[in-house]
Amino acid sequence: MRIKKHPILEFKTGKIVKFTFDGRELEGHEGETIAAALHAAGIRTMRESGHLHRPRGLFCNIGNCSSCLMVVNGEPNVRVCVERLREGMNVETQKGKGELK
């Protein structure tokens, strides 16, 4: 599920790190976005729409929209399309608007 070769772009990958997503242990490359690691793991739904609770996936992938808001290490409303992956991160699907604990 990960693009490894491209005719124009060059992909430099960091070391493999472990992180959790909704209680599941996953792996990704350190320094890539959390969204990229989730996509490579086959996860396409980032959250649900606020009103009709419809699944939302990546949309803009540059941090301008709210389709990828998740809870990261207990902090809600993190745009995972621009947040870089680090070892041991805890990523959770955000329900609703998100609240600080």
Phi and psi in degrees as GROMACS dihedral restraints (atoms count N, CA, C in turn):
[ dihedral_restraints ]
;  ai    aj    ak    al  type     phi  dphi    fc
    3     4     5     6     1  -110.3    20    10
    4     5     6     7     1   135.6    20    10
    6     7     8     9     1   -75.7    20    10
    7     8     9    10     1   123.9    20    10
    9    10    11    12     1  -111.4    20    10
   10    11    12    13     1   -24.3    20    10
   12    13    14    15     1  -136.1    20    10
   13    14    15    16     1   135.1    20    10
   15    16    17    18     1  -142.0    20    10
   16    17    18    19     1   142.8    20    10
   18    19    20    21     1   -69.0    20    10
   19    20    21    22     1   -19.4    20    10
   21    22    23    24     1  -119.9    20    10
   22    23    24    25     1   -44.9    20    10
   24    25    26    27     1   -85.1    20    10
   25    26    27    28     1   150.3    20    10
   27    28    29    30     1  -113.4    20    10
   28    29    30    31     1   131.7    20    10
   30    31    32    33     1  -108.8    20    10
   31    32    33    34     1   113.4    20    10
   33    34    35    36     1   -99.6    20    10
   34    35    36    37     1   129.3    20    10
   36    37    38    39     1  -114.1    20    10
   37    38    39    40     1   144.1    20    10
   39    40    41    42     1   -85.3    20    10
   40    41    42    43     1  -176.7    20    10
   42    43    44    45     1   -67.0    20    10
   43    44    45    46     1   157.8    20    10
   45    46    47    48     1   -74.3    20    10
   46    47    48    49     1   128.9    20    10
   48    49    50    51     1  -126.4    20    10
   49    50    51    52     1   156.3    20    10
   51    52    53    54     1  -101.6    20    10
   52    53    54    55     1   144.4    20    10
   54    55    56    57     1  -148.9    20    10
   55    56    57    58     1   166.0    20    10
   57    58    59    60     1  -112.0    20    10
   58    59    60    61     1   143.6    20    10
   60    61    62    63     1  -130.3    20    10
   61    62    63    64     1   114.5    20    10
   63    64    65    66     1    48.2    20    10
   64    65    66    67     1    42.7    20    10
   66    67    68    69     1    87.1    20    10
   67    68    69    70     1    -9.5    20    10
   69    70    71    72     1   -93.9    20    10
   70    71    72    73     1   135.9    20    10
   72    73    74    75     1   -82.6    20    10
   73    74    75    76     1   127.4    20    10
   75    76    77    78     1  -127.2    20    10
   76    77    78    79     1   169.7    20    10
   78    79    80    81     1  -125.3    20    10
   79    80    81    82     1   150.9    20    10
   81    82    83    84     1  -154.6    20    10
   82    83    84    85     1  -179.3    20    10
   84    85    86    87     1   -95.0    20    10
   85    86    87    88     1   128.4    20    10
   87    88    89    90     1   -55.7    20    10
   88    89    90    91     1   131.7    20    10
   90    91    92    93     1    96.0    20    10
   91    92    93    94     1   -19.7    20    10
   93    94    95    96     1   -76.8    20    10
   94    95    96    97     1   166.1    20    10
   96    97    98    99     1   -71.4    20    10
   97    98    99   100     1   153.8    20    10
   99   100   101   102     1   -59.4    20    10
  100   101   102   103     1   -40.6    20    10
  102   103   104   105     1   -60.3    20    10
  103   104   105   106     1   -40.1    20    10
  105   106   107   108     1   -63.9    20    10
  106   107   108   109     1   -41.4    20    10
  108   109   110   111     1   -65.7    20    10
  109   110   111   112     1   -41.0    20    10
  111   112   113   114     1   -65.5    20    10
  112   113   114   115     1   -43.1    20    10
  114   115   116   117     1   -61.8    20    10
  115   116   117   118     1   -43.0    20    10
  117   118   119   120     1   -63.5    20    10
  118   119   120   121     1   -26.8    20    10
  120   121   122   123     1   -86.6    20    10
  121   122   123   124     1     3.4    20    10
  123   124   125   126     1    90.1    20    10
  124   125   126   127     1     7.1    20    10
  126   127   128   129     1   -90.7    20    10
  127   128   129   130     1   120.2    20    10
  129   130   131   132     1  -110.6    20    10
  130   131   132   133     1   -23.0    20    10
  132   133   134   135     1   -94.6    20    10
  133   134   135   136     1   120.3    20    10
  135   136   137   138     1   -92.6    20    10
  136   137   138   139     1   -35.0    20    10
  138   139   140   141     1  -166.0    20    10
  139   140   141   142     1  -175.5    20    10
  141   142   143   144     1  -114.6    20    10
  142   143   144   145     1   151.0    20    10
  144   145   146   147     1   -65.4    20    10
  145   146   147   148     1   150.0    20    10
  147   148   149   150     1   -66.7    20    10
  148   149   150   151     1   -38.7    20    10
  150   151   152   153     1   -90.3    20    10
  151   152   153   154     1   -53.0    20    10
  153   154   155   156     1  -101.0    20    10
  154   155   156   157     1    -1.0    20    10
  156   157   158   159     1    58.7    20    10
  157   158   159   160     1    37.7    20    10
  159   160   161   162     1   -86.1    20    10
  160   161   162   163     1   147.2    20    10
  162   163   164   165     1   -64.7    20    10
  163   164   165   166     1   141.3    20    10
  165   166   167   168     1  -124.2    20    10
  166   167   168   169     1   133.3    20    10
  168   169   170   171     1  -112.9    20    10
  169   170   171   172     1  -164.4    20    10
  171   172   173   174     1   -63.5    20    10
  172   173   174   175     1   138.5    20    10
  174   175   176   177     1  -122.9    20    10
  175   176   177   178     1   -75.2    20    10
  177   178   179   180     1   -85.4    20    10
  178   179   180   181     1   -34.3    20    10
  180   181   182   183     1    61.0    20    10
  181   182   183   184     1    23.4    20    10
  183   184   185   186     1  -132.5    20    10
  184   185   186   187     1    11.5    20    10
  186   187   188   189     1    85.7    20    10
  187   188   189   190     1    12.1    20    10
  189   190   191   192     1   -93.6    20    10
  190   191   192   193     1   -26.0    20    10
  192   193   194   195     1  -103.3    20    10
  193   194   195   196     1  -171.6    20    10
  195   196   197   198     1  -117.9    20    10
  196   197   198   199     1    16.5    20    10
  198   199   200   201     1   -69.7    20    10
  199   200   201   202     1   -21.1    20    10
  201   202   203   204     1  -112.5    20    10
  202   203   204   205     1    19.9    20    10
  204   205   206   207     1   -65.9    20    10
  205   206   207   208     1   128.1    20    10
  207   208   209   210     1  -140.7    20    10
  208   209   210   211     1   170.2    20    10
  210   211   212   213     1   -94.5    20    10
  211   212   213   214     1   122.5    20    10
  213   214   215   216     1  -122.5    20    10
  214   215   216   217     1   119.2    20    10
  216   217   218   219     1    51.6    20    10
  217   218   219   220     1    40.0    20    10
  219   220   221   222     1    86.1    20    10
  220   221   222   223     1    -6.1    20    10
  222   223   224   225     1   -97.6    20    10
  223   224   225   226     1   118.8    20    10
  225   226   227   228     1   -77.4    20    10
  226   227   228   229     1   167.6    20    10
  228   229   230   231     1    63.2    20    10
  229   230   231   232     1    34.5    20    10
  231   232   233   234     1   -89.1    20    10
  232   233   234   235     1   127.3    20    10
  234   235   236   237     1   -80.7    20    10
  235   236   237   238     1    99.8    20    10
  237   238   239   240     1   -72.8    20    10
  238   239   240   241     1    -9.0    20    10
  240   241   242   243     1   -74.6    20    10
  241   242   243   244     1   -15.7    20    10
  243   244   245   246     1  -123.5    20    10
  244   245   246   247     1    -7.6    20    10
  246   247   248   249     1   -83.3    20    10
  247   248   249   250     1   127.6    20    10
  249   250   251   252     1   -81.0    20    10
  250   251   252   253     1   141.9    20    10
  252   253   254   255     1   -77.4    20    10
  253   254   255   256     1   137.4    20    10
  255   256   257   258     1  -133.5    20    10
  256   257   258   259     1   158.0    20    10
  258   259   260   261     1   -54.6    20    10
  259   260   261   262     1   134.0    20    10
  261   262   263   264     1    80.2    20    10
  262   263   264   265     1     6.1    20    10
  264   265   266   267     1   -62.5    20    10
  265   266   267   268     1   147.0    20    10
  267   268   269   270     1  -113.4    20    10
  268   269   270   271     1   112.3    20    10
  270   271   272   273     1  -112.4    20    10
  271   272   273   274     1   132.5    20    10
  273   274   275   276     1  -131.1    20    10
  274   275   276   277     1   147.0    20    10
  276   277   278   279     1   -65.4    20    10
  277   278   279   280     1   131.9    20    10
  279   280   281   282     1   -89.9    20    10
  280   281   282   283     1   130.4    20    10
  282   283   284   285     1  -101.8    20    10
  283   284   285   286     1   124.1    20    10
  285   286   287   288     1    72.5    20    10
  286   287   288   289     1  -148.5    20    10
  288   289   290   291     1   -79.7    20    10
  289   290   291   292     1   -14.7    20    10
  291   292   293   294     1    82.8    20    10
  292   293   294   295     1   136.6    20    10
  294   295   296   297     1  -133.7    20    10
  295   296   297   298     1   139.6    20    10
  297   298   299   300     1   -72.4    20    10
  298   299   300   301     1   140.0    20    10
